[in-house]
Amino acid sequence: MAETQGSAHFLEGRDLSNGWKVLEKVPRSGGATGGMFSIGYVVEHADGRKGFLKALDFSEALKDLRELQRLLQEYNFECDLLAKCRERRLTRVATALTQGKTTVDGYEPAALADVHYVIFEFADGDIRSQMERAHVVWCLTVLHNVAVGLRQLHTLGIAHQDVKPSNVLTFREFGSKIGDLGSAVDRTMISPHDDEPVGGDPAYAPPEQLYRNLQGEWNRRRLATDMYLLGSLIMYMFTAVGTTAAVLSRMYAGLHYMFPDVTYENVMPHWRLAFEEVIEDFRIAVAAMSPENDYFARELSVMLRELCDPDPALRGTPQSRGLTGGQYSLERYVSRLDLMRLKAEIYIGRK
């Protein structure tokens, strides 16, 4: 057995102690982001259910005990969050069915042989695989499901921090659910990611994180980020580009967040101007999809402006700004997306 790879790479055909059997490794897609310390497998239970197993590969981290400790803390924290979600039966968050540890013979030291894993509901894929045949009803249904999932997490005091296309999973029977709590934080406990300036994937992160203007108050730092990410997903569903990438593509390259001397305060006027261009291009793109889309183009453009405002203090509906505990509530957006979805179904039914 080649020991250049960790034991997490060699689970195919393995019987796990809780009734699951590992079938095959899931190839890592070329566009995948994150999860460099995890290996995916398709698994099947004795009762016929399929699942997705995420195996943690700690082989590289063993060179640095602090890194190993960090990864173990993240694994345990994610398991705690998943158990919390499972207990409350969140309908729009991908469920962990079980977790555990298995040992692969032939590895020394023993830490190399142990593989920690989590088994999730088996999804058909993520939304990226269905974008080519996307239509207004499907897009609005996905967005409504994600908004509900975020609201469910926020009710438990959890902020996801990494909502992006690859983390929105599709299920033939259940619609869409939010997956991957690997970057999530919980306001009721110390989280491994509390001190990280960018909560999730920088390609989708809000500008205050990218330009190191960290917000002190929990709601403004965490819930406002999830709001931005929901708005970015609205942008992606109709243009295949997230808000951050769209805005940066319209700005002078010297204002990119990779330059350490560029500050949040200095870049905001430029970001806001580019953001207005993005919103107008988005409105035109949605309206062009079909003649009756003017209504959806207007409504979604308003939501995009509210959710992705570059100032986290201004995110949310104008009616709720400044309200204690209400500004970053997703309740209105859940209702508005549901209404748009119903209207889209009616319009299509009349054709």
Backbone torsions as a table, in degrees:
resi	resn	phi	psi	omega
1	MET	NA	128.4	-178.8
2	ALA	-70.9	124.4	-177.2
3	GLU	-95.3	11.4	172.7
4	THR	-74.4	-17.7	175.7
5	GLN	-112.4	148.8	179.3
6	GLY	-72.2	165.8	-177.3
7	SER	-63.3	-20.3	179.0
8	ALA	-63.0	-17.1	-179.9
9	HIS	-83.4	-5.5	-170.8
10	PHE	-125.7	54.0	-178.9
11	LEU	-106.6	-4.9	-177.2
12	GLU	-59.6	134.6	179.7
13	GLY	81.0	0.9	-173.2
14	ARG	-84.2	137.2	172.8
15	ASP	-90.2	126.4	177.2
16	LEU	-94.0	159.5	-171.0
17	SER	-72.7	-12.6	-175.4
18	ASN	-105.4	26.0	174.6
19	GLY	92.5	0.5	-179.2
20	TRP	-99.2	147.2	175.8
21	LYS	-123.4	134.4	179.3
22	VAL	-81.2	123.1	-177.2
23	LEU	-93.0	-60.5	-175.1
24	GLU	-154.6	154.8	178.0
25	LYS	-76.5	143.6	176.9
26	VAL	-93.3	119.8	179.9
27	PRO	-62.3	142.5	177.4
28	ARG	-79.0	124.2	-176.4
29	SER	-70.6	154.3	-178.3
30	GLY	-62.4	-29.8	-178.9
31	GLY	-95.0	10.0	-177.4
32	ALA	-68.2	145.0	176.7
33	THR	-128.0	148.1	177.8
34	GLY	74.0	-178.5	173.8
35	GLY	64.6	31.7	-176.5
36	MET	-68.8	-16.5	-180.0
37	PHE	-103.1	18.8	-179.8
38	SER	-131.6	148.9	178.7
39	ILE	-121.8	134.3	-178.4
40	GLY	-100.1	144.7	177.5
41	TYR	-139.7	150.1	166.5
42	VAL	-87.6	131.5	179.4
43	VAL	-127.4	159.9	179.0
44	GLU	-135.9	137.1	178.0
45	HIS	-87.7	161.5	179.2
46	ALA	-60.8	-24.7	-179.9
47	ASP	-86.7	4.0	176.2
48	GLY	99.5	-11.8	179.2
49	ARG	-68.0	144.2	173.0
50	LYS	-101.1	155.8	177.9
51	GLY	-148.9	169.5	175.5
52	PHE	-113.2	122.6	-179.3
53	LEU	-101.5	127.1	173.1
54	LYS	-104.2	111.4	-179.5
55	ALA	-99.5	133.8	-178.9
56	LEU	-87.5	126.4	179.8
57	ASP	-103.7	104.3	-176.4
58	PHE	-99.0	8.3	-171.4
59	SER	-59.9	-44.1	-180.0
60	GLU	-68.8	-35.4	-177.2
61	ALA	-69.2	-19.3	-179.3
62	LEU	-64.9	-15.8	176.2
63	LYS	-72.7	-16.6	-178.2
64	ASP	-138.8	108.1	-175.4
65	LEU	-62.1	-31.7	178.1
66	ARG	-67.2	-37.5	177.4
67	GLU	-67.3	-39.5	177.2
68	LEU	-62.1	-44.2	179.3
69	GLN	-62.3	-39.8	179.2
70	ARG	-62.3	-45.5	-178.8
71	LEU	-65.1	-38.6	177.4
72	LEU	-65.6	-39.2	177.6
73	GLN	-63.6	-41.8	179.4
74	GLU	-64.8	-41.6	178.4
75	TYR	-61.5	-48.5	-178.7
76	ASN	-64.3	-38.6	179.6
77	PHE	-65.8	-44.0	178.8
78	GLU	-62.6	-39.6	177.9
79	CYS	-62.0	-39.7	177.5
80	ASP	-63.2	-43.0	178.7
81	LEU	-64.3	-42.9	-179.2
82	LEU	-64.2	-37.9	177.5
83	ALA	-65.2	-38.7	178.0
84	LYS	-63.0	-43.4	178.7
85	CYS	-67.5	-40.6	179.9
86	ARG	-64.2	-39.4	-179.6
87	GLU	-63.3	-36.5	-179.1
88	ARG	-91.0	1.2	175.2
89	ARG	54.2	54.3	178.7
90	LEU	-68.8	122.9	-172.1
91	THR	-81.5	-19.8	-176.1
92	ARG	-116.8	22.8	174.3
93	VAL	-126.1	127.4	-177.7
94	ALA	-57.3	129.9	-172.0
95	THR	-90.8	138.2	169.8
96	ALA	-85.5	124.9	-178.6
97	LEU	-81.5	-36.7	178.5
98	THR	-167.6	167.6	172.7
99	GLN	-143.0	163.2	-179.0
100	GLY	-179.0	-162.1	-178.7
101	LYS	-144.0	138.6	175.4
102	THR	-130.0	157.9	-176.6
103	THR	-117.9	130.5	178.8
104	VAL	-103.5	122.7	-177.5
105	ASP	-66.3	151.8	173.0
106	GLY	98.6	5.8	-179.6
107	TYR	-114.1	133.3	173.4
108	GLU	-131.4	138.9	-1.0
109	PRO	-69.2	176.6	-175.9
110	ALA	-58.9	-31.6	-179.5
111	ALA	-60.8	-29.2	178.0
112	LEU	-72.2	-28.2	-175.8
113	ALA	-80.0	-26.0	-176.5
114	ASP	-80.9	131.1	178.5
115	VAL	-119.8	115.1	173.4
116	HIS	-85.0	141.8	-177.6
117	TYR	-146.5	160.8	171.2
118	VAL	-131.5	136.9	177.2
119	ILE	-109.4	126.2	-177.7
120	PHE	-110.3	166.7	168.9
121	GLU	-53.5	146.7	-178.0
122	PHE	-87.6	116.2	179.5
123	ALA	-94.3	156.0	176.2
124	ASP	-75.5	-20.3	-179.4
125	GLY	156.4	-166.2	172.9
126	ASP	-112.2	174.1	-171.2
127	ILE	-65.1	-20.5	-178.7
128	ARG	-60.4	-32.2	-176.6
129	SER	-73.4	-12.2	-176.9
130	GLN	-114.1	3.4	-174.2
131	MET	-64.2	-30.4	-176.6
132	GLU	-64.4	-29.7	179.6
133	ARG	-110.9	24.3	-179.0
134	ALA	-69.9	145.0	173.3
135	HIS	-134.4	172.8	-171.4
136	VAL	-59.2	-44.8	-178.1
137	VAL	-61.5	-46.0	-179.5
138	TRP	-62.8	-45.0	180.0
139	CYS	-59.7	-45.6	-178.5
140	LEU	-68.6	-33.8	177.5
141	THR	-65.8	-44.4	177.3
142	VAL	-60.0	-47.2	-178.1
143	LEU	-63.3	-40.5	176.8
144	HIS	-63.2	-44.1	179.0
145	ASN	-60.7	-41.8	179.9
146	VAL	-66.9	-41.7	177.8
147	ALA	-60.8	-41.0	177.0
148	VAL	-63.9	-43.8	179.6
149	GLY	-60.9	-42.7	177.8
150	LEU	-64.9	-41.8	177.9
151	ARG	-61.0	-41.0	178.6
152	GLN	-62.3	-43.4	178.0
153	LEU	-63.6	-44.2	-178.3
154	HIS	-63.2	-33.7	177.5
155	THR	-61.4	-30.8	178.5
156	LEU	-88.6	2.2	-177.4
157	GLY	80.6	20.7	-179.3
158	ILE	-110.1	133.7	172.1
159	ALA	-112.1	132.4	-172.9
160	HIS	-73.4	-49.4	174.9
161	GLN	74.8	-3.4	-176.4
162	ASP	-146.5	41.3	177.1
163	VAL	-73.4	119.7	179.6
164	LYS	-155.6	166.9	-174.0
165	PRO	-52.9	-40.8	-177.7
166	SER	-70.7	-14.5	179.4
167	ASN	-102.4	10.0	173.4
168	VAL	-107.7	106.6	-172.1
169	LEU	-95.3	147.9	179.9
170	THR	-112.6	139.7	179.7
171	PHE	-128.3	130.7	-176.0
172	ARG	-57.8	-38.4	-176.2
173	GLU	-91.7	-27.0	-168.7
174	PHE	-115.1	0.3	-177.1
175	GLY	80.0	-142.4	-175.3
176	SER	-104.6	147.5	176.7
177	LYS	-139.8	152.8	174.2
178	ILE	-79.3	133.3	176.9
179	GLY	-117.9	171.8	172.3
180	ASP	64.3	92.2	175.2
181	LEU	-94.2	21.1	-176.5
182	GLY	-64.9	-19.8	178.8
183	SER	-111.3	6.0	-173.8
184	ALA	-71.8	158.7	174.4
185	VAL	-129.0	155.7	-177.9
186	ASP	-128.0	125.1	-176.6
187	ARG	-71.4	-12.4	-177.9
188	THR	-93.3	-3.5	-178.9
189	MET	-151.7	162.6	177.1
190	ILE	-70.5	128.7	-177.8
191	SER	-109.3	143.7	179.7
192	PRO	-59.7	-21.3	-175.5
193	HIS	-102.2	9.3	-175.5
194	ASP	-55.9	-38.8	-173.8
195	ASP	-94.3	0.7	-179.0
196	GLU	-78.4	127.5	-178.0
197	PRO	-63.8	-36.6	177.6
198	VAL	-110.0	118.1	-172.5
199	GLY	-69.3	-35.0	-176.5
200	GLY	-136.2	-134.6	-178.4
201	ASP	-75.0	121.2	-179.7
202	PRO	-58.6	-26.0	-179.1
203	ALA	-63.0	-20.3	-179.0
204	TYR	-119.1	-1.7	-172.2
205	ALA	-68.5	152.8	177.5
206	PRO	-73.0	158.7	-173.5
207	PRO	-63.6	-32.2	-179.1
208	GLU	-64.0	-29.6	175.5
209	GLN	-76.8	-46.0	-177.2
210	LEU	-61.2	-36.6	-176.9
211	TYR	-101.8	21.8	167.5
212	ARG	59.6	37.4	174.8
213	ASN	-108.3	75.5	-171.8
214	LEU	-74.2	133.1	-179.1
215	GLN	-84.6	138.2	-176.3
216	GLY	-80.8	-41.3	-175.9
217	GLU	-75.5	135.8	-169.6
218	TRP	-59.2	-48.8	-178.3
219	ASN	-59.7	-43.3	-177.4
220	ARG	-70.3	-31.3	-179.5
221	ARG	-81.9	-38.5	-171.6
222	ARG	-101.9	-53.9	-177.9
223	LEU	-68.5	-36.0	177.5
224	ALA	-64.8	-32.0	175.0
225	THR	-65.2	-45.4	178.6
226	ASP	-63.0	-35.6	175.2
227	MET	-60.1	-48.4	179.8
228	TYR	-58.3	-43.3	-177.6
229	LEU	-66.7	-34.3	174.5
230	LEU	-65.1	-43.7	176.4
231	GLY	-61.7	-40.3	178.1
232	SER	-62.3	-35.7	177.8
233	LEU	-68.0	-36.3	174.0
234	ILE	-57.4	-47.1	178.6
235	MET	-58.0	-47.0	-176.4
236	TYR	-64.5	-40.3	-174.3
237	MET	-61.1	-26.6	-177.2
238	PHE	-111.5	-8.1	-179.1
239	THR	-131.9	-9.6	-177.6
240	ALA	66.9	19.4	176.4
241	VAL	-137.1	136.9	176.9
242	GLY	-77.7	165.6	-176.3
243	THR	-61.5	-45.5	-176.3
244	THR	-61.2	-47.3	179.6
245	ALA	-63.7	-39.5	-179.4
246	ALA	-64.9	-42.3	-179.8
247	VAL	-67.8	-47.7	-177.7
248	LEU	-61.3	-32.5	-179.3
249	SER	-68.0	-17.7	-179.0
250	ARG	-102.3	1.8	-178.1
251	MET	-106.3	155.2	175.0
252	TYR	-56.7	132.1	-174.5
253	ALA	-58.3	-29.0	-179.6
254	GLY	-70.0	-8.4	177.9
255	LEU	-97.2	7.7	-179.4
256	HIS	-63.2	147.8	-176.2
257	TYR	-68.0	-13.9	178.5
258	MET	-70.3	-16.6	177.7
259	PHE	-85.2	118.2	-172.4
260	PRO	-65.5	-22.8	-176.8
261	ASP	-83.3	-10.0	179.6
262	VAL	-82.3	121.5	-177.1
263	THR	-100.8	159.0	177.8
264	TYR	-57.9	-45.5	-177.9
265	GLU	-62.5	-41.4	-178.3
266	ASN	-70.8	-33.8	-174.2
267	VAL	-85.4	-19.5	-172.3
268	MET	-59.0	-43.5	177.7
269	PRO	-59.0	-38.3	179.2
270	HIS	-70.7	-41.4	178.9
271	TRP	-62.0	-43.6	-177.1
272	ARG	-65.0	-40.2	177.2
273	LEU	-62.6	-45.6	178.6
274	ALA	-64.7	-36.8	180.0
275	PHE	-62.6	-40.5	177.7
276	GLU	-63.1	-38.5	175.8
277	GLU	-63.6	-41.0	179.6
278	VAL	-61.7	-44.4	-179.4
279	ILE	-61.9	-43.5	-179.7
280	GLU	-65.7	-42.8	177.1
281	ASP	-62.5	-38.7	177.7
282	PHE	-62.8	-46.3	-179.8
283	ARG	-58.8	-44.7	-179.6
284	ILE	-64.3	-41.4	-178.5
285	ALA	-64.4	-43.1	-179.7
286	VAL	-68.4	-43.2	-179.3
287	ALA	-62.5	-31.0	-176.8
288	ALA	-76.6	-11.6	-176.4
289	MET	-66.0	-34.6	175.9
290	SER	-167.0	159.8	-172.7
291	PRO	-58.9	-33.5	-176.1
292	GLU	-88.0	12.1	-175.1
293	ASN	-87.9	0.9	179.6
294	ASP	-57.1	-42.2	179.6
295	TYR	-60.5	-48.5	-179.3
296	PHE	-65.9	-36.9	179.3
297	ALA	-62.1	-43.9	179.6
298	ARG	-66.3	-49.9	-176.4
299	GLU	-63.2	-45.1	-179.0
300	LEU	-68.3	-33.4	177.1
301	SER	-65.0	-39.9	176.3
302	VAL	-62.2	-44.7	179.4
303	MET	-63.6	-42.0	179.6
304	LEU	-60.0	-42.8	179.3
305	ARG	-63.7	-41.6	-178.1
306	GLU	-69.7	-43.4	-174.3
307	LEU	-77.1	-32.7	-173.6
308	CYS	-108.5	18.4	176.2
309	ASP	-52.3	133.7	-177.4
310	PRO	-65.2	-17.3	175.7
311	ASP	-98.2	112.0	-177.8
312	PRO	-60.0	-22.7	178.3
313	ALA	-70.5	-15.6	-178.0
314	LEU	-107.4	4.3	178.9
315	ARG	-76.4	155.2	-178.1
316	GLY	100.7	172.2	-180.0
317	THR	-68.0	144.8	179.5
318	PRO	-56.1	-33.6	-179.1
319	GLN	-65.7	-25.8	-173.9
320	SER	-99.8	-7.8	-176.6
321	ARG	-63.8	132.5	179.9
322	GLY	88.0	-8.4	178.9
323	LEU	-80.5	130.0	-179.6
324	THR	-62.6	120.3	177.1
325	GLY	77.2	-7.5	-175.0
326	GLY	-106.8	-23.2	-174.2
327	GLN	-60.5	-38.0	-175.9
328	TYR	-102.3	19.3	174.4
329	SER	-73.4	140.5	179.4
330	LEU	-96.4	5.5	-174.9
331	GLU	-57.2	-47.1	-178.7
332	ARG	-63.9	-36.8	-178.0
333	TYR	-72.0	-35.1	174.6
334	VAL	-60.2	-45.6	-179.1
335	SER	-66.8	-43.3	-177.8
336	ARG	-65.8	-41.2	178.5
337	LEU	-67.5	-36.7	178.4
338	ASP	-66.0	-40.5	178.3
339	LEU	-64.4	-43.4	178.3
340	MET	-63.1	-39.8	178.8
341	ARG	-61.3	-44.6	179.8
342	LEU	-63.7	-41.7	178.4
343	LYS	-64.9	-37.9	178.6
344	ALA	-64.1	-38.9	178.1
345	GLU	-64.2	-38.4	178.9
346	ILE	-66.6	-44.0	179.6
347	TYR	-60.3	-43.5	-179.6
348	ILE	-67.2	-37.4	179.6
349	GLY	-64.6	-24.7	-179.0
350	ARG	-83.1	-14.2	-176.5
351	LYS	-70.9	NA	NA
